[in-house]
Amino acid sequence: MKLEDLKPQNPPQILYHYTSQEGLMGIITERCIWASKIHYLNDSEEFSIALDLAGRELKKRLEAEREG
């Protein structure tokens, strides 16, 4: 199985992103969202939580692929 096979086929219509007013203005004017390095986040636990969630989702999809 390839990584691109694990991507959702139907991406959500709404994407939520927490940012400041300045960040929002940058997103609107540049029509772009940037990712930051983990070292620059206010709460480094955010990355741990995201990594755990991604791992669980990948495991679930791999198991479903093997069964199906």
Residue pairs with C-beta under 8 A, 6 or more apart in sequence:
1 62
1 65
6 58
6 61
17 27
17 33
19 27
27 33
38 44
38 47
41 47
